Amino acid sequence: MEAALAAGICSMGIDVVKLGVVPTPAVAYLTKKYKALAGAVISASHNPVEYNGIKFFDQNGFKLMDEIEDEIENYILNNIEIDARPIKEDIGQIIMDFDAYKHYMAHLESTIRQDFKGLKIAVDCGNGAVYKIAPLLLEELGADVVVIHDKPNGVNINVECGSTNPAAIQALVLDTKADIGLSFDGDADRLIAVDETGEIIDGDHILAICGTYFKEQNRLKKDTIVGTVMTNIGLDLYLNSKGIKVIKTKVGDRYVLEEMLNNGYVLGGEQSGHIIFLDYSTTGDGMLTALQLINVMKERGKKASELNKLMKSYPQVLVNARVRKELKESYMENEEIKAEIERIENLFKGEGRVVIRPSGTEPLIRVMIEGKDKNTIESAAKDLAKFIEDRLG
């Protein structure tokens, strides 16, 4: 795929800088630093290798707008000819720059004030793009590093490892008595951490920890953090108690970023570990998130478990309702479904909520219910999913 992509770009008279295997956020950063026209990443993100695709960044290191992606898709799906055929010396050249990641590492180091001496850090590289950078950078900062899944072979990426399989890093932290565990997805744009007791520190908890710290440092612009409709209600309750507002967007880091750019916010993210520190990066960055999180530990002199307890997560249950594809976007036009959702929300009396959203890729409607008692919300979510299936399935 890399060879085909590079050849295609060169055939249009554009030079290609090959970076080798590096994290997605490194490409975003280097695109801007090198003043390139664009950046391209071949990645399956947090999925297995057969889901490989191409992520593009514009010249400023931001993901492309939906309209531009639609335009590219139109060219491809409709076989539209591009009237440009460079020949001879006008075709592009391929430039190898396999040391470019060092610029990215130096940038990451510049974002923190503490070294990591005295800390033992467990790392699951997900057999992905951070396999070299994560151990190298953490060791440079003085940490004692224990690493697993750092031997990518092209097909083992995200297989029973990485941020979507946190059991591996939980076991490593407990086995090695590490102070904190870091688990990255394949392209390293997201992070799931684990405290020294083996408890998961997900994206919501990271936002609580870093948001509180940023506010204390007067660095949290407009005292606001951007989350999504899937953000745990526990984060709202905690941040509100600290005088911090939470703005919600649709699911997807691109929508979080859009809200941040439009309104001047500097911190936002998703429960999945996509965290955007807009002062330092134009996209979600797992390695940057790890450094910011550990920096707070060092600055505050606290264990990861102490910081993890700042907010309390409410139980969340997600159930899929399989529906007819043509009806998945119009579920709220069904008066019976609308009334049933309202009935369930009223049952919780402000101590829970119902979030319904269509899947982006499958004929499914995702039913998420959040509340204090897991058994109650589990039963309600299953009942509501069946209710929707009976009417739209």
C-alpha positions as CSV (number, residue, x, y, z in Angstrom):
1,M,0.0,0.0,0.0
2,E,2.9,2.4,0.8
3,A,4.5,1.7,-2.5
4,A,1.3,2.2,-4.5
5,L,0.4,5.4,-2.6
6,A,3.9,6.9,-3.0
7,A,4.0,6.0,-6.7
8,G,0.6,7.6,-7.3
9,I,1.6,10.8,-5.6
10,C,4.9,11.0,-7.5
11,S,3.1,10.4,-10.8
12,M,1.3,13.7,-10.2
13,G,4.6,15.6,-9.9
14,I,4.7,15.7,-6.1
15,D,7.6,14.6,-3.9
16,V,7.0,12.1,-1.2
17,V,8.9,12.0,2.1
18,K,8.8,8.4,3.6
19,L,8.9,8.4,7.4
20,G,8.7,4.7,8.0
21,V,6.7,3.3,10.9
22,V,5.7,6.3,13.1
23,P,2.5,7.2,15.0
24,T,-0.3,9.0,13.3
25,P,0.2,12.2,15.4
26,A,3.9,12.3,14.4
27,V,2.8,12.6,10.7
28,A,0.4,15.4,11.7
29,Y,3.2,17.2,13.5
30,L,5.8,16.6,10.8
31,T,3.5,17.7,7.9
32,K,3.3,21.1,9.5
33,K,7.0,21.3,10.5
34,Y,8.1,20.3,7.0
35,K,5.6,22.7,5.4
36,A,4.3,19.8,3.3
37,L,1.2,20.0,1.1
38,A,-0.4,17.1,3.1
39,G,0.3,14.1,5.3
40,A,-0.9,10.6,4.7
41,V,-0.9,7.6,7.1
42,I,-1.6,4.0,6.2
43,S,-3.3,2.6,9.3
44,A,-6.1,0.4,10.6
45,S,-6.2,2.6,13.7
46,H,-7.2,0.3,16.6
47,N,-8.4,-2.5,14.3
48,P,-6.8,-5.6,12.9
49,V,-4.6,-5.3,9.8
50,E,-7.3,-6.1,7.2
51,Y,-9.0,-2.8,8.1
52,N,-6.0,-0.8,6.8
53,G,-7.0,2.5,5.1
54,I,-5.5,5.9,4.5
55,K,-5.8,8.9,6.9
56,F,-5.0,12.3,5.4
57,F,-3.9,15.6,7.1
58,D,-3.9,19.0,5.6
59,Q,-0.9,21.3,5.5
60,N,-1.6,22.5,9.0
61,G,-1.7,18.9,10.4
62,F,-5.5,18.8,10.8
63,K,-7.7,15.9,9.5
64,L,-9.6,16.8,6.4
65,M,-13.0,18.4,6.5
66,D,-15.9,16.1,5.6
67,E,-16.6,18.1,2.4
68,I,-13.0,17.6,1.1
69,E,-13.2,13.8,1.9
70,D,-16.5,13.7,0.0
71,E,-14.8,15.4,-3.0
72,I,-11.9,12.9,-2.9
73,E,-14.5,10.0,-2.7
74,N,-16.3,11.5,-5.7
75,Y,-13.2,11.4,-7.8
76,I,-12.5,7.8,-6.9
77,L,-16.0,6.3,-7.1
78,N,-16.9,8.0,-10.3
79,N,-13.5,7.5,-12.0
80,I,-13.1,11.2,-12.7
81,E,-9.9,11.9,-14.7
82,I,-7.4,14.4,-13.3
83,D,-5.8,16.3,-16.2
84,A,-2.2,16.2,-15.1
85,R,0.5,14.0,-16.6
86,P,4.0,15.1,-15.6
87,I,6.8,13.3,-17.4
88,K,10.6,13.1,-17.2
89,E,12.1,15.5,-14.7
90,D,8.7,16.8,-13.6
91,I,7.6,13.6,-11.8
92,G,8.0,13.5,-8.1
93,Q,10.9,12.1,-6.1
94,I,10.9,9.8,-3.1
95,I,12.9,11.0,-0.1
96,M,13.7,8.7,2.8
97,D,13.7,10.4,6.2
98,F,13.6,7.6,8.7
99,D,15.1,9.8,11.5
100,A,12.2,12.3,11.3
101,Y,10.6,10.8,14.4
102,K,13.4,12.4,16.5
103,H,11.9,15.9,15.7
104,Y,8.5,14.6,17.0
105,M,10.2,13.2,20.2
106,A,11.9,16.5,20.9
107,H,8.5,18.2,20.5
108,L,6.9,15.9,23.0
109,E,9.6,16.4,25.5
110,S,9.2,20.1,25.3
111,T,5.6,19.9,26.5
112,I,6.4,18.8,30.1
113,R,8.4,20.2,33.0
114,Q,9.3,17.0,34.9
115,D,11.6,14.1,34.3
116,F,10.3,10.6,35.1
117,K,13.2,9.4,37.4
118,G,12.0,7.1,40.1
119,L,9.0,5.8,38.2
120,K,8.5,2.3,36.8
121,I,6.3,2.5,33.7
122,A,4.7,-0.5,32.0
123,V,4.0,-0.1,28.3
124,D,1.9,-2.1,25.8
125,C,2.8,-0.9,22.3
126,G,0.0,-2.8,20.6
127,N,2.6,-4.2,18.1
128,G,2.0,-0.8,16.4
129,A,3.6,2.5,15.5
130,V,4.8,3.5,18.9
131,Y,7.0,0.3,19.3
132,K,10.2,2.3,19.1
133,I,9.3,5.8,20.3
134,A,7.5,4.9,23.5
135,P,10.3,2.9,25.3
136,L,13.0,5.3,23.9
137,L,11.3,8.5,25.0
138,L,10.3,7.2,28.5
139,E,13.8,5.9,29.1
140,E,15.3,9.2,28.0
141,L,13.1,10.9,30.6
142,G,14.6,8.7,33.3
143,A,11.9,6.0,33.8
144,D,12.4,2.3,34.4
145,V,10.4,0.9,31.4
146,V,8.9,-2.6,31.0
147,V,7.6,-3.3,27.5
148,I,5.3,-5.8,25.9
149,H,3.9,-6.2,22.3
150,D,6.8,-4.1,20.8
151,K,7.6,-6.4,17.9
152,P,5.3,-5.5,15.0
153,N,5.5,-7.8,11.9
154,G,2.8,-6.2,9.8
155,V,0.0,-8.5,10.7
156,N,0.0,-8.7,14.6
157,I,-1.0,-5.1,15.2
158,N,-3.8,-4.8,17.8
159,V,-4.2,-8.6,18.0
160,E,-5.1,-9.3,21.7
161,C,-3.1,-6.3,22.8
162,G,-3.1,-2.5,22.9
163,S,-5.7,0.0,24.1
164,T,-8.8,-2.1,23.1
165,N,-7.4,-5.1,25.1
166,P,-6.5,-3.5,28.5
167,A,-6.3,-6.8,30.3
168,A,-2.7,-7.2,29.0
169,I,-1.4,-4.0,30.5
170,Q,-3.4,-4.5,33.7
171,A,-1.6,-7.9,34.2
172,L,1.8,-6.3,33.4
173,V,1.4,-3.5,35.9
174,L,0.4,-5.9,38.7
175,D,3.2,-8.4,37.8
176,T,5.9,-5.8,37.7
177,K,4.6,-3.6,40.4
178,A,4.7,-0.6,38.0
179,D,3.7,2.9,39.1
180,I,1.5,3.3,36.0
181,G,0.7,1.4,32.8
182,L,0.3,2.8,29.3
183,S,-1.5,1.0,26.5
184,F,-1.6,2.4,23.0
185,D,-3.6,1.5,19.9
186,G,-2.0,0.5,16.7
187,D,-1.4,4.0,15.3
188,A,-0.9,5.5,18.7
189,D,-3.4,8.3,18.6
190,R,-5.2,7.1,21.7
191,L,-4.1,5.9,25.2
192,I,-5.7,3.8,27.9
193,A,-3.7,4.0,31.1
194,V,-3.8,1.8,34.2
195,D,-3.0,2.8,37.8
196,E,-0.7,0.9,40.1
197,T,-3.6,-1.1,41.5
198,G,-4.6,-2.3,38.1
199,E,-7.6,0.0,37.7
200,I,-8.2,1.5,34.2
201,I,-7.7,5.2,33.6
202,D,-9.8,5.8,30.6
203,G,-10.2,9.0,28.5
204,D,-12.8,10.5,30.8
205,H,-10.5,10.1,33.9
206,I,-7.6,11.5,31.9
207,L,-9.7,14.6,31.1
208,A,-10.6,14.9,34.8
209,I,-7.0,14.7,35.9
210,C,-5.5,17.0,33.2
211,G,-8.4,19.4,33.2
212,T,-8.1,20.0,36.9
213,Y,-4.4,20.5,36.6
214,F,-4.8,22.9,33.6
215,K,-7.4,25.0,35.5
216,E,-5.1,25.3,38.5
217,Q,-2.3,26.4,36.1
218,N,-4.7,29.0,34.5
219,R,-4.2,27.1,31.2
220,L,-7.7,25.9,30.7
221,K,-9.2,28.5,28.3
222,K,-12.8,29.5,29.1
223,D,-12.7,26.9,31.9
224,T,-14.2,24.4,29.4
225,I,-13.5,20.8,28.3
226,V,-15.0,19.3,25.2
227,G,-16.3,15.7,25.4
228,T,-18.9,13.7,23.4
229,V,-22.4,12.4,24.0
230,M,-20.7,9.2,25.3
231,T,-18.7,11.0,28.0
232,N,-19.5,9.6,31.4
233,I,-21.9,11.7,33.5
234,G,-19.4,11.2,36.4
235,L,-17.1,13.6,34.5
236,D,-19.8,16.2,34.3
237,L,-20.5,16.0,38.0
238,Y,-16.8,16.2,39.0
239,L,-15.8,19.0,36.6
240,N,-18.9,21.1,37.5
241,S,-17.9,20.9,41.1
242,K,-14.5,22.4,40.1
243,G,-16.1,25.2,38.1
244,I,-15.3,23.6,34.8
245,K,-17.9,23.3,32.0
246,V,-18.3,20.2,29.7
247,I,-19.4,20.8,26.1
248,K,-20.7,17.6,24.2
249,T,-20.3,16.8,20.5
250,K,-21.2,13.8,18.3
251,V,-19.0,10.7,18.8
252,G,-15.7,11.1,16.9
253,D,-12.5,13.0,17.7
254,R,-12.9,15.1,14.5
255,Y,-16.1,16.6,16.0
256,V,-14.4,17.3,19.3
257,L,-11.6,19.1,17.4
258,E,-14.0,21.1,15.4
259,E,-15.8,22.4,18.5
260,M,-12.4,23.2,20.1
261,L,-11.2,25.2,17.0
262,N,-14.5,27.0,16.6
263,N,-14.6,28.2,20.2
264,G,-11.0,28.5,21.4
265,Y,-11.0,25.5,23.8
266,V,-7.6,23.7,24.4
267,L,-8.6,20.3,26.0
268,G,-11.0,17.7,24.8
269,G,-11.4,14.1,24.0
270,E,-13.2,10.8,24.2
271,Q,-13.6,8.0,26.7
272,S,-11.7,5.7,24.3
273,G,-8.5,7.6,25.0
274,H,-8.5,10.0,22.1
275,I,-7.3,13.2,23.9
276,I,-6.5,16.4,22.1
277,F,-4.2,19.0,23.7
278,L,-4.6,21.7,21.2
279,D,-1.7,23.8,22.6
280,Y,0.6,21.0,21.5
281,S,-1.0,18.9,18.9
282,T,-3.6,19.1,16.0
283,T,-5.0,15.6,16.6
284,G,-5.4,12.9,19.3
285,D,-1.9,11.8,20.5
286,G,-1.4,8.8,22.8
287,M,2.2,9.5,23.6
288,L,1.5,13.2,24.3
289,T,-1.4,12.2,26.6
290,A,0.9,9.8,28.5
291,L,3.5,12.5,29.1
292,Q,0.9,15.0,30.3
293,L,-0.7,12.4,32.6
294,I,2.6,11.4,34.2
295,N,3.7,15.0,34.4
296,V,0.7,15.7,36.6
297,M,1.6,12.7,38.8
298,K,5.1,14.1,39.3
299,E,4.0,17.8,39.7
300,R,1.4,16.8,42.3
301,G,3.5,14.1,44.0
302,K,0.5,11.7,43.8
303,K,0.1,8.1,42.8
304,A,-1.9,7.3,39.7
305,S,-4.6,5.7,41.8
306,E,-5.1,8.9,43.8
307,L,-5.6,10.9,40.6
308,N,-7.8,8.1,39.2
309,K,-10.3,8.6,42.1
310,L,-10.9,12.3,41.3
311,M,-14.0,11.4,39.4
312,K,-16.4,8.4,39.9
313,S,-17.6,6.7,36.7
314,Y,-21.3,5.8,36.5
315,P,-22.0,2.4,35.0
316,Q,-22.7,2.5,31.3
317,V,-24.4,-0.3,29.2
318,L,-24.3,-0.4,25.4
319,V,-26.7,-2.7,23.5
320,N,-27.1,-2.8,19.7
321,A,-30.5,-2.9,18.0
322,R,-30.3,-4.4,14.4
323,V,-32.6,-2.4,12.1
324,R,-33.3,-1.9,8.4
325,K,-30.5,0.1,6.9
326,E,-32.8,2.7,5.4
327,L,-34.4,3.4,8.8
328,K,-31.4,3.7,11.1
329,E,-31.2,7.5,10.7
330,S,-34.9,8.2,11.3
331,Y,-35.6,6.4,14.6
332,M,-36.8,9.6,16.3
333,E,-39.5,10.0,13.7
334,N,-41.2,7.0,15.2
335,E,-43.6,8.4,17.9
336,E,-43.6,5.1,19.9
337,I,-39.8,5.0,20.1
338,K,-39.6,8.7,21.0
339,A,-42.2,8.2,23.8
340,E,-40.4,5.1,25.1
341,I,-37.1,6.9,25.3
342,E,-38.7,9.8,27.2
343,R,-40.4,7.3,29.6
344,I,-37.1,5.6,30.5
345,E,-35.3,9.0,30.9
346,N,-38.0,10.1,33.4
347,L,-37.5,6.9,35.4
348,F,-33.9,8.0,36.2
349,K,-35.0,11.5,37.5
350,G,-31.7,13.2,36.5
351,E,-29.5,10.4,37.8
352,G,-29.0,8.7,34.5
353,R,-29.5,9.2,30.8
354,V,-30.3,7.5,27.5
355,V,-28.1,8.1,24.4
356,I,-29.3,6.7,21.1
357,R,-27.1,6.9,18.0
358,P,-27.0,5.1,14.6
359,S,-23.8,3.2,13.7
360,G,-21.7,4.9,11.1
361,T,-21.0,1.7,9.2
362,E,-23.5,-1.0,10.1
363,P,-27.4,-1.3,10.1
364,L,-27.4,-0.8,13.9
365,I,-28.8,1.7,16.4
366,R,-26.6,1.8,19.5
367,V,-28.5,2.1,22.7
368,M,-26.4,3.4,25.7
369,I,-27.9,3.9,29.1
370,E,-26.1,5.3,32.1
371,G,-27.1,5.3,35.7
372,K,-26.2,4.3,39.3
373,D,-27.3,0.7,39.3
374,K,-25.9,-1.6,36.6
375,N,-28.6,-4.2,36.7
376,T,-31.3,-1.7,36.3
377,I,-29.7,0.0,33.3
378,E,-28.7,-3.3,31.7
379,S,-32.3,-4.5,31.8
380,A,-33.6,-1.1,30.5
381,A,-31.0,-1.0,27.6
382,K,-32.0,-4.6,26.4
383,D,-35.7,-3.8,26.6
384,L,-35.3,-0.5,24.7
385,A,-33.1,-2.2,22.0
386,K,-35.7,-4.9,21.5
387,F,-38.5,-2.2,21.4
388,I,-36.6,-0.5,18.6
389,E,-35.9,-3.7,16.7
390,D,-39.6,-4.7,16.8
391,R,-40.5,-1.4,15.1
392,L,-37.6,-0.8,12.7
393,G,-36.0,-4.3,12.3
